[in-house]
Amino acid sequence: MKRKFYLKPARKNNIILIFLSLIVVHSGCSNEKIPEETLIKVYVENVIVEETYSANTDSLIAHRNIIFSKYKITEKDFQDELNKYAGDKTKWDSFFKKSNDYLNDLKKSNAVN
């Protein structure tokens, strides 16, 4: 009796497709984390910009874009990283304490009023 189902040897093209698929999946799943110090600086600078330019939407958007380009991150990456912190109460509390300390340091150096 002849088997109806059997394993066929993989073709070279299939192996290449599988390999490329794994590379794409791996690169999409990479967890590039923004360093906490950078995240704090971006957060505080965004808060300052929002307070300063809240009445002028165009200036607000322009200055926020300047901040993100200064630290070489995207707004989406920033928001995603903040959401990770929001899920962990101790990290969240620590983040805001460090953010407040950074803001106080800026005030002491007269960089911010």
Secondary structure, DSSP 8 states (H G I E B T S, - for coil): ---S-------HHHHHHHHHHHHHHHHHH------HHHHHHHHHHHHHHHHHSTT-HHHHHHHHHHHHHHTT--HHHHHHHHHHHHT-HHHHHHHHHHHHHHHHHHHHTTS--
